[in-house]
Structures are given as structure tokens and as C-alpha cells.
Amino acid sequence: MRASRPAPHPPFSSTPPAPAAPASGGMLLGLTGVAIFSQTLPFTRMAVAELDPIFVALARAVLAALLALGLLAWRGALHASRRPRGGQWPRLAVTALGVVAGFPLFSSLAMREVPASHGAIVIGLLPLATAVFAAWFGRERPSAAFWLSALAGSALVVGFAVWQGAGGLQHADWYLFGAVLLGALGYAEGGKLSRELGGLETISWALVVSLPLLVPVVAWLTLRDLPAIAAASPRAWGGMAYVSVFSMFVGFLFWYAGLAKGGVARVGQIQLLQPFLTLAGGALILSEPLDAPTLAFAVAVIAVVALGRRAAVQQAAPAPAPEPPPILPGRIH
């Protein structure tokens, strides 16, 4: 009797494969996702040069939410049996506060005042900040090496910001720090929730639940700024289209597929390349100058982040090890 062939694995599944599944291809998918995410700041800077940064941040979330709604329908996740339940809804709201509204809003405000290269260094601390929130929420006990890495990374980022600000922090630096804190909060909560809902479902539902609040605000902003919106150049709209479609939607498809195929631990290390790709994008897309001190700070920050993510974190109480989440805490979008 002829053996039946196994069903093919969905190309963008958020379910981790069996341990024996080959990792080939996962690194390429993950790198594609990181490359997409890394250009968020340069394209945001393009958009906010002519469009209101609040409009850019919130309208991009509305557009991405419509795409996410279609994805949920296609995956059958809108069925009553697969919708979030009970306490998952407020946790989705926290995730949305961080990654749907908070990070895009503060990073958009910052990109009106500082180059994308400056933002890349500060935002490079996001993975470590996410680990701090994850340890706090999970009641874990990070080692001394972890806290030393966190303090060293923070000192490097503040030192870079002060150096670029000629001895003081710029107004935009506070926006970037706000983006890091809210983004870390959203990623930490979303990372926990994705163990229950799945990675793609978590970010998709976080986008969708924000629609009732965002649509009226975006409609009001559109009416208020209609002349400026109508006069915006194709370059500004190109930036808006990129951050709406790619940064907040398409990038997730490649990222989660890479994590599922190649493993969180292995593929997740690719994100350490993201600040360097952002620096390259700022230079190529926006003609921002690259100097040796900026590159040196980038190398130092990423080295500290890499050490911090590998430092020991002990559980506060014995518990069964959870399945690796398909969303990687600290993914910068």
C-alpha cells in the first residue's frame, strides 16, 4: 500500500515546526524580515517631512489593521472558537498600546527632528529593554551580568545622545526613549500572549482591536490637515506606504516564518544586524552621513545587547518550560 504524503507546511505559519525540521531557509526568511523592519525609520523620516507625524503613526496602523483583518479572515481566526477570550483582550490592549500606537507615534515624532542614524542607535537598546520587561512580568531573577549589560547599554545610548546633542539631550531623544519603553512593554506582553494565540494572530488582533479608537482620530486628522495631505509629494506617500504595508504587516510574515522554520534562538540573532541596516538605509535613501563615532557606538551597543540577551535569567519559582514564542521579544519595527 502506497504511503500517503504528509500535508505541506503553510508558508507563513506561526506554529513552530517539529525539532527535526531543517533550518535551511529560516535564516533567509528572518533576514528578509529584519531588512524590512530596519528601513522603518528612514521611510518614516521621508513621510513626516511633509505629513503630520501623528497622522503618519496612526494612519499607518489603520491601514495595517485592515490588512491584518483580511489575514485573520483568511486563516479562519475570526471564528468564535479561535478569537481571543476573557483576559486576553486587555493584554492585547497593552500590546497595542506599545507596538501599534506607542512606538510608531514616538518614533514618528522623533524622526521630524533627528536623522534615522541617530534613532537607530537609541532604538538599538529595545531588545534589552524588552528583556527587562519580560523578566519583570515573568517574575524572573536576572543575573548580575544581565543588569550590568542593561546599565552599560543604557549608558552608551545616553552618552551617544548627549554627544550628538552637543552636551545635552535633544527634544527628540525623549521621544525615542518613550518609543523604547512603550515598544518594550508591547513586545514583552505580546511575547507572552503569542504563546497562547500564535505570533501572527497576536499582532493581527492587536492591530484590529485598535481600530475603533484609531479610525475616528485618523478621520479627524485627515479633515484637519486635508490641504497638506493633498499637497504631499509621491516621496512622502512612498514613505507612508512602506511603513504601513511593509513595516507593520509584510515584515511580520517573513519574520514569523523564519522563526518557525529556523528556530527562535538561531534566527533571532539576525536582529542584531538591524541597526547597521538602518544606518545603511539612512545613508542610501536619505543621504545621511556615516561617521566613525556613530559606527563605533552602534558596534558597542549591539555588543552589549548581545551579551545581555545571553546572560542568565533564573525563574522565580519552578515551572514547566513554556513553548518558545513565535514572536521574538525585542523585534524592532
C-alpha positions in Angstrom: 0.0 0.0 0.0 1.4 3.3 -1.0 2.2 5.7 1.9 0.3 9.0 1.9 2.3 12.1 1.6 2.3 14.5 4.6 0.4 17.7 4.2 2.7 20.6 3.2 3.6 23.1 5.9 1.9 26.5 5.4 4.4 29.1 4.1 3.6 31.7 6.7 2.6 29.5 9.7 3.2 30.9 13.2 3.3 27.3 14.6 6.9 26.2 15.3 7.8 23.1 13.3 9.0 19.8 14.7 12.5 19.9 16.1 13.8 17.7 13.3 12.6 20.1 10.6 15.6 21.5 8.6 16.5 25.1 9.4 17.6 25.9 5.9 15.7 28.8 4.6 14.7 30.0 8.0 17.7 32.3 8.2 16.9 33.8 4.8 13.3 34.4 5.8 14.4 36.0 9.1 16.9 38.2 7.4 14.3 39.4 4.9 12.0 40.3 7.8 14.8 42.2 9.6 15.8 44.0 6.4 12.2 45.2 6.0 11.9 46.3 9.6 15.3 48.1 9.5 14.1 50.6 7.0 11.2 51.8 9.1 13.0 54.9 10.5 14.3 56.1 7.1 10.9 55.8 5.4 9.2 57.3 8.4 11.5 60.3 8.1 10.5 60.6 4.5 6.8 60.6 5.4 7.0 63.0 8.3 9.0 65.5 6.2 5.6 66.6 4.7 2.9 64.8 6.7 2.0 65.3 10.3 3.9 62.7 12.4 0.8 61.8 14.5 -1.2 61.2 11.3 1.6 59.1 9.9 1.8 57.0 13.1 -1.9 56.4 13.5 -2.9 56.1 9.8 -0.2 53.5 9.2 -1.7 51.4 12.0 -5.2 51.7 10.5 -4.0 50.6 7.1 -2.1 47.7 8.6 -5.1 46.7 10.7 -7.2 46.4 7.5 -4.6 44.0 6.1 -4.5 42.1 9.4 -8.3 41.8 9.4 -8.0 40.1 6.0 -5.2 37.8 7.2 -7.3 36.7 10.2 -10.3 36.0 7.9 -8.1 34.0 5.5 -6.6 31.9 8.4 -10.1 31.4 9.9 -9.1 33.1 13.1 -12.3 35.2 13.1 -14.4 32.2 14.0 -15.8 32.3 17.6 -13.7 29.3 18.7 -10.5 31.0 17.7 -11.0 34.5 18.9 -9.2 35.8 22.0 -11.0 35.1 25.2 -11.5 36.8 28.6 -8.3 38.2 30.0 -6.6 38.0 26.6 -8.4 41.1 25.4 -6.8 43.6 28.0 -3.4 42.0 27.3 -4.0 42.7 23.6 -4.8 46.3 24.5 -1.4 46.6 26.3 0.3 45.1 23.3 -1.4 47.5 21.0 -0.6 50.4 23.3 3.1 49.5 22.9 3.6 48.4 19.3 0.6 49.7 17.4 0.3 53.2 18.9 3.2 54.0 21.3 6.3 53.0 19.3 5.1 54.3 15.9 3.9 57.6 17.5 7.0 58.5 19.4 9.4 57.3 16.7 7.5 59.4 14.1 7.7 62.5 16.3 11.4 61.9 16.7 12.1 61.5 13.0 11.0 65.1 12.4 13.9 66.3 14.5 16.8 63.8 14.2 18.4 61.6 11.5 17.4 58.0 11.1 21.0 57.1 12.0 20.6 58.8 15.4 17.3 56.9 16.0 19.0 53.6 15.0 21.4 53.8 17.9 18.9 54.7 20.6 16.3 52.2 19.3 19.1 49.6 19.2 18.5 49.3 23.0 15.0 47.9 22.5 15.8 44.2 22.7 17.5 44.7 26.1 14.6 46.9 27.4 12.2 44.2 26.3 14.1 41.6 28.3 13.8 43.8 31.4 10.0 44.0 31.0 9.8 40.2 30.3 11.8 39.5 33.4 9.6 41.8 35.4 6.3 40.3 34.1 7.6 36.8 34.4 8.9 37.3 38.0 12.3 36.1 36.9 15.6 36.9 38.6 18.1 38.2 36.1 21.8 37.6 36.9 24.2 40.4 37.7 25.7 40.1 34.2 22.3 40.9 32.8 21.8 44.0 34.8 25.4 45.1 34.1 24.7 44.7 30.4 21.4 46.7 30.7 23.2 49.5 32.6 26.1 49.6 30.2 23.8 49.7 27.2 21.8 52.5 28.7 24.9 54.5 29.5 26.2 54.0 25.9 22.9 55.2 24.4 22.6 58.2 26.7 26.3 59.0 26.0 25.7 58.9 22.3 22.6 61.1 22.6 24.5 63.6 24.7 27.4 63.6 22.3 25.1 64.2 19.3 23.2 66.9 21.3 26.4 68.9 21.9 26.4 68.2 25.7 22.7 67.6 26.3 19.8 65.5 25.4 17.7 66.7 22.4 14.0 67.0 22.5 13.7 64.1 20.1 15.7 61.8 22.4 12.9 61.9 24.9 10.6 60.7 22.1 13.0 57.9 21.3 13.3 56.9 24.9 9.5 56.8 25.1 9.4 54.7 21.9 11.8 52.2 23.5 9.9 51.9 26.8 6.5 51.5 25.1 7.8 49.2 22.4 9.5 47.0 25.1 6.2 46.9 27.1 4.3 45.9 24.0 6.8 43.3 22.9 7.1 41.7 26.3 3.3 41.4 26.8 2.9 40.3 23.1 5.6 37.7 23.5 3.8 36.1 26.4 0.4 36.3 24.7 1.7 34.8 21.5 2.3 31.5 23.3 -1.5 31.3 23.6 -2.7 32.9 20.3 0.3 32.4 18.0 2.6 35.2 16.7 0.7 36.3 13.7 -2.6 36.2 15.5 -1.3 38.3 18.3 0.0 41.2 16.3 -3.0 41.0 13.9 -5.5 41.1 16.8 -3.5 43.9 18.4 -3.9 45.9 15.2 -7.6 45.0 14.9 -8.6 45.9 18.4 -7.1 49.3 18.0 -9.4 50.2 15.0 -12.4 51.5 17.0 -10.1 54.1 18.7 -7.9 54.9 15.8 -10.4 55.3 13.0 -12.2 58.4 14.4 -8.8 60.0 15.3 -7.4 59.4 11.9 -10.6 60.7 10.2 -10.4 63.9 12.3 -6.7 64.4 11.5 -7.4 63.8 7.8 -10.1 66.5 7.8 -7.9 68.9 9.8 -4.8 68.5 7.6 -6.6 67.8 4.3 -4.7 70.6 2.3 -1.3 69.4 3.5 -2.3 65.7 2.9 -3.4 66.6 -0.7 -0.2 68.5 -1.4 2.1 65.8 -0.1 4.6 64.5 -2.7 4.9 61.0 -4.0 8.1 60.7 -2.0 6.2 61.3 1.3 3.4 58.9 0.3 6.0 56.3 -0.6 7.4 56.5 2.9 3.8 56.2 4.3 3.1 53.2 2.1 6.2 51.5 3.2 5.7 51.8 7.0 2.0 50.9 6.6 2.3 47.8 4.4 5.8 46.5 5.0 6.9 47.7 8.5 3.6 46.8 10.2 2.4 43.8 8.1 4.6 42.1 5.4 7.7 42.1 7.5 5.8 40.0 10.1 5.0 37.3 7.5 8.7 36.8 6.8 9.8 37.2 10.4 7.5 34.7 11.9 8.0 32.3 9.0 11.8 32.5 9.7 11.4 31.9 13.4 9.1 29.0 12.8 11.4 27.3 10.3 14.8 28.1 11.7 14.1 28.4 15.4 13.8 31.5 17.7 17.2 31.2 19.2 19.1 30.8 15.9 17.1 33.2 13.6 16.6 35.7 16.4 20.2 36.6 16.4 19.8 38.2 13.0 18.1 41.2 14.6 21.5 42.3 15.9 22.2 43.4 12.3 19.2 45.7 12.3 20.8 49.0 13.5 23.5 48.6 10.9 20.9 48.0 8.1 19.1 51.1 9.4 22.3 53.1 9.2 22.9 51.9 5.6 19.3 52.8 4.7 19.7 56.3 6.1 22.8 56.8 4.0 21.3 55.3 0.8 17.8 56.6 1.0 18.2 59.9 2.8 21.9 60.6 2.1 22.7 60.8 5.8 26.4 60.9 6.5 28.0 58.0 8.3 30.9 58.8 10.5 33.3 56.6 12.5 32.0 57.6 16.0 28.4 56.7 15.0 29.5 53.3 13.7 31.6 52.7 16.9 28.6 53.5 19.1 26.5 51.1 17.0 29.0 48.3 17.4 29.3 48.9 21.2 25.5 49.0 21.8 24.9 45.8 19.8 27.7 44.0 21.5 26.2 44.9 24.9 22.7 43.9 23.8 24.1 40.5 22.5 25.8 39.9 25.9 22.7 40.9 27.8 20.5 38.6 25.9 22.8 35.6 26.7 23.1 36.4 30.4 21.5 34.0 32.8 17.9 34.7 33.9 16.6 32.4 36.7 12.9 31.6 37.2 11.5 32.9 40.5 9.6 29.6 41.0 10.0 26.2 39.4 7.6 25.9 36.5 7.4 23.8 33.3 9.3 25.3 30.4 6.8 27.0 28.0 7.0 26.5 24.3 9.2 29.1 22.5 7.1 32.0 21.5 6.8 32.7 17.8 7.2 36.4 18.4 10.7 37.4 19.4 10.8 40.0 22.2 12.7 43.0 21.1 11.9 42.9 17.4 12.2 46.4 16.2 9.6 47.6 13.7 
